[in-house]
Amino acid sequence: MKPVVGLIAGNGKFPILLGRSVRQGGQRVVAAAHAGETRKDLKAYVDALQWVEIGQMEPIIRFFKEEGVAEVLLAGGIAKTHFFSRLKPDARALKVLSRLRDKKDDALLRAIAEEIESEGLRVIGPAGYLREHMAPPGCWSERPPTDREMKDIRFGWELAKQMGALDIGQSVVVKDQIILAVEAIEGTDATIRRGGKLGRGGVAVVKICKPTQDQRFDLPVIGPATIRVLSKTGGSLLAVEAGKTLVMDKEKVVGEANRKGVCLFGI
């Protein structure tokens, strides 16, 4: 019998995609969903669902053990700004937070994974369930990159990897080898808007998997909304790390890019 999977669900469509993929593979999946973040329609794509507040850990672990969970997946983010406005940590979460030297994404997620695994559960990565949804290498839009854009891809790649090594963010916005914006707490879409406004058209966005990234969680994600935001701000290219970036609704992403004249490139 295949192990029961527990899904710790954040925001966006990623938890739905993962829940559906796990069930299609013949496994039972139950989800812990975060109030005010997780989509309510996730319920239709899992076998059982428990709502929790942001910062609660004990109810998640108790629910998973009651449901016979053996493996745990983390999918979807929690808006970082909500850590200041909605965080309601329980005693177990406070214990985890007290062990951290800082609250960077990687350190926080690893600490959460370690606490879950201390109960005999195993935290695994989602890539095995989502191979067909990962970004391919090379150009996958109708319009290939120009020579100028290829220079920006190479420049942005090196810059993004350096920023990622510091665990600051996954995305940078560049134009003519000039740094316009780097991602921090505001997220990718806000970074694109800020960089696009400064660049006044023709900007390139490079989104990478951080060099120190634990690929069990926090994989880079793009979707149709990413292309719409990029196009609206005058952006011309989106380059992502091939094989390590999840593309939500890939056909829609490609179609939207082709309609807007945006180049999509997997590095």
C-alpha positions as CSV (number, residue, x, y, z in Angstrom):
1,M,0.0,0.0,0.0
2,K,1.3,3.4,-0.9
3,P,1.9,5.8,2.0
4,V,-0.6,8.4,3.0
5,V,0.6,11.9,2.1
6,G,0.1,15.0,4.3
7,L,0.0,18.3,2.5
8,I,0.8,21.5,4.4
9,A,-0.9,24.0,2.1
10,G,-0.2,27.7,1.6
11,N,-1.6,30.1,-0.9
12,G,-2.1,29.9,-4.7
13,K,-2.9,27.0,-7.0
14,F,0.2,24.9,-6.2
15,P,-1.5,22.9,-3.3
16,I,-4.4,22.1,-5.6
17,L,-2.1,20.9,-8.4
18,L,-0.1,18.8,-6.0
19,G,-3.1,17.3,-4.3
20,R,-4.6,16.3,-7.6
21,S,-1.3,14.8,-8.8
22,V,-0.9,12.7,-5.6
23,R,-4.4,11.3,-5.9
24,Q,-3.9,10.6,-9.6
25,G,-1.0,8.4,-8.6
26,G,-3.3,6.3,-6.4
27,Q,-2.3,7.7,-3.0
28,R,-4.5,9.2,-0.3
29,V,-3.7,12.8,0.5
30,V,-4.9,14.9,3.5
31,A,-4.2,18.7,3.8
32,A,-3.6,21.2,6.6
33,A,-4.8,24.5,5.1
34,H,-4.1,28.0,6.5
35,A,-7.0,30.3,7.2
36,G,-6.8,33.5,5.1
37,E,-4.2,32.0,2.7
38,T,-5.2,28.6,1.3
39,R,-7.9,28.4,-1.4
40,K,-11.1,27.0,-0.1
41,D,-11.6,24.8,-3.2
42,L,-8.6,22.7,-2.1
43,K,-11.1,20.6,-0.3
44,A,-12.2,19.1,-3.6
45,Y,-8.7,17.8,-4.4
46,V,-7.8,16.0,-1.1
47,D,-9.3,13.2,1.0
48,A,-9.5,15.2,4.2
49,L,-8.8,18.8,5.2
50,Q,-8.1,20.6,8.5
51,W,-8.0,24.4,8.8
52,V,-5.3,26.0,11.0
53,E,-4.1,29.5,11.8
54,I,-0.8,30.8,10.5
55,G,1.9,29.7,13.0
56,Q,0.1,26.7,14.4
57,M,2.1,23.5,14.3
58,E,0.6,21.2,16.9
59,P,-2.8,20.8,15.2
60,I,-1.1,20.0,11.9
61,I,1.1,17.2,13.4
62,R,-1.9,15.8,15.4
63,F,-4.1,15.8,12.3
64,F,-1.5,14.0,10.2
65,K,-0.9,11.3,12.8
66,E,-4.6,10.7,13.2
67,E,-4.9,10.3,9.4
68,G,-1.9,7.9,9.3
69,V,0.3,10.2,7.3
70,A,3.8,8.9,6.5
71,E,5.1,11.5,4.1
72,V,4.7,15.3,4.2
73,L,4.7,17.8,1.3
74,L,4.9,21.6,1.7
75,A,3.2,23.5,-1.1
76,G,2.3,27.2,-1.6
77,G,3.7,30.1,0.3
78,I,2.4,32.3,3.2
79,A,2.5,36.0,2.4
80,K,5.5,37.2,4.4
81,T,3.7,40.4,5.4
82,H,1.2,38.1,7.2
83,F,3.9,37.1,9.6
84,F,3.6,40.5,11.1
85,S,-0.3,40.8,11.0
86,R,-1.8,37.3,11.3
87,L,0.9,35.1,13.0
88,K,-0.6,33.1,15.8
89,P,2.2,30.7,16.9
90,D,1.4,28.0,19.3
91,A,3.8,26.7,21.9
92,R,5.4,24.2,19.5
93,A,5.9,26.9,16.8
94,L,7.5,29.2,19.5
95,K,9.9,26.5,20.4
96,V,10.9,26.1,16.8
97,L,11.3,29.9,16.4
98,S,13.4,30.1,19.5
99,R,16.0,27.8,18.0
100,L,16.6,30.0,14.9
101,R,19.5,32.5,14.6
102,D,17.5,34.3,11.9
103,K,14.1,34.0,10.1
104,K,15.3,33.6,6.5
105,D,13.1,31.4,4.4
106,D,15.5,28.4,4.2
107,A,16.3,28.4,7.9
108,L,12.6,28.6,8.9
109,L,11.5,25.9,6.5
110,R,14.3,23.6,7.5
111,A,13.4,24.1,11.2
112,I,9.7,23.3,10.5
113,A,10.7,20.2,8.6
114,E,13.0,19.0,11.4
115,E,10.2,19.4,13.9
116,I,7.8,17.4,11.7
117,E,10.3,14.7,11.2
118,S,11.0,14.5,15.0
119,E,7.5,12.9,15.1
120,G,8.5,10.1,12.7
121,L,7.0,11.7,9.6
122,R,9.2,12.2,6.5
123,V,9.2,15.5,4.6
124,I,9.7,14.9,0.9
125,G,10.0,17.1,-2.2
126,P,7.2,17.7,-4.7
127,A,9.2,17.3,-7.9
128,G,8.5,13.6,-8.3
129,Y,4.8,14.3,-8.6
130,L,5.1,17.3,-10.9
131,R,7.7,16.5,-13.6
132,E,5.5,17.5,-16.5
133,H,4.9,20.9,-14.8
134,M,8.6,21.9,-14.5
135,A,10.2,24.5,-16.8
136,P,12.0,23.0,-19.8
137,P,15.4,24.2,-21.0
138,G,15.9,26.6,-23.8
139,C,13.3,28.9,-25.4
140,W,9.7,27.7,-25.1
141,S,7.9,30.7,-26.6
142,E,7.4,31.7,-30.2
143,R,9.7,34.7,-29.9
144,P,13.4,33.8,-29.1
145,P,15.6,36.1,-27.0
146,T,17.4,38.9,-28.8
147,D,21.2,39.3,-28.4
148,R,20.6,42.1,-25.9
149,E,18.2,39.8,-23.9
150,M,20.7,37.0,-23.9
151,K,23.3,39.3,-22.3
152,D,20.7,40.3,-19.7
153,I,19.9,36.6,-19.0
154,R,23.6,35.8,-18.3
155,F,24.0,39.0,-16.2
156,G,20.7,38.4,-14.3
157,W,21.6,34.7,-13.7
158,E,24.9,35.5,-12.0
159,L,23.3,38.3,-10.0
160,A,20.3,36.2,-9.0
161,K,22.5,33.3,-7.9
162,Q,24.5,35.6,-5.7
163,M,21.4,37.1,-4.1
164,G,19.9,33.6,-3.7
165,A,23.1,32.5,-1.9
166,L,22.3,35.2,0.7
167,D,18.7,33.9,1.0
168,I,17.3,37.3,0.0
169,G,15.0,36.3,-2.9
170,Q,14.7,34.3,-6.1
171,S,14.2,37.1,-8.7
172,V,16.0,40.0,-10.3
173,V,14.9,42.6,-12.9
174,V,17.6,43.9,-15.2
175,K,17.9,45.9,-18.4
176,D,21.1,46.4,-20.5
177,Q,23.1,44.8,-17.7
178,I,21.7,47.3,-15.1
179,I,20.1,46.1,-11.9
180,L,16.6,47.5,-11.6
181,A,15.2,45.5,-8.7
182,V,15.9,42.5,-6.5
183,E,13.2,40.4,-4.8
184,A,12.9,40.6,-1.0
185,I,9.8,40.3,1.2
186,E,7.4,41.8,-1.3
187,G,7.5,38.8,-3.7
188,T,8.1,38.3,-7.4
189,D,5.1,40.2,-8.8
190,A,5.8,43.3,-6.8
191,T,9.5,43.1,-7.8
192,I,8.5,43.0,-11.5
193,R,6.2,46.0,-11.1
194,R,9.0,48.0,-9.4
195,G,11.7,47.1,-11.8
196,G,9.4,47.5,-14.8
197,K,8.5,51.0,-13.8
198,L,12.1,52.0,-13.4
199,G,13.2,50.3,-16.7
200,R,10.3,51.8,-18.8
201,G,9.9,48.8,-21.0
202,G,12.1,46.1,-22.4
203,V,13.1,44.7,-19.0
204,A,14.2,41.1,-18.3
205,V,13.2,39.1,-15.2
206,V,15.4,36.2,-14.1
207,K,14.0,33.8,-11.5
208,I,16.2,31.0,-10.0
209,C,16.3,28.3,-7.5
210,K,18.6,29.5,-4.7
211,P,22.0,27.7,-4.6
212,T,21.3,26.6,-1.0
213,Q,17.7,25.8,-1.7
214,D,16.3,22.7,0.0
215,Q,14.2,21.4,-2.9
216,R,11.7,19.8,-0.6
217,F,10.1,23.2,-0.3
218,D,9.9,26.7,-1.7
219,L,10.6,25.9,-5.3
220,P,10.3,28.9,-7.7
221,V,6.8,29.1,-9.2
222,I,5.5,31.1,-12.2
223,G,2.0,31.2,-13.8
224,P,-0.2,33.2,-16.2
225,A,-0.4,36.0,-13.7
226,T,3.4,36.4,-13.8
227,I,3.2,36.9,-17.5
228,R,0.4,39.4,-17.2
229,V,2.3,41.4,-14.6
230,L,5.5,41.4,-16.7
231,S,3.6,42.4,-19.9
232,K,1.7,45.2,-18.1
233,T,4.9,46.8,-16.9
234,G,6.6,46.6,-20.3
235,G,8.7,43.5,-19.6
236,S,9.9,41.5,-22.6
237,L,11.5,38.4,-21.2
238,L,11.2,35.9,-18.3
239,A,14.0,33.5,-17.7
240,V,13.7,30.7,-15.1
241,E,15.8,27.8,-14.0
242,A,14.9,24.7,-16.1
243,G,14.0,21.6,-14.2
244,K,13.7,23.5,-10.9
245,T,10.9,25.9,-11.6
246,L,7.2,25.0,-11.4
247,V,5.1,26.3,-14.2
248,M,1.4,26.6,-13.2
249,D,-1.0,26.1,-16.2
250,K,1.9,25.8,-18.6
251,E,-0.2,26.0,-21.8
252,K,-1.8,29.2,-20.5
253,V,1.6,30.6,-19.6
254,V,3.0,29.9,-23.1
255,G,-0.2,31.2,-24.8
256,E,-0.2,34.4,-22.7
257,A,3.5,35.0,-23.5
258,N,3.0,34.5,-27.2
259,R,0.1,36.9,-27.3
260,K,2.1,39.5,-25.4
261,G,5.3,39.0,-27.3
262,V,7.1,37.9,-24.2
263,C,10.1,35.5,-24.5
264,L,10.2,32.5,-22.1
265,F,13.6,30.9,-21.5
266,G,14.7,28.0,-19.4
267,I,18.3,28.3,-18.2
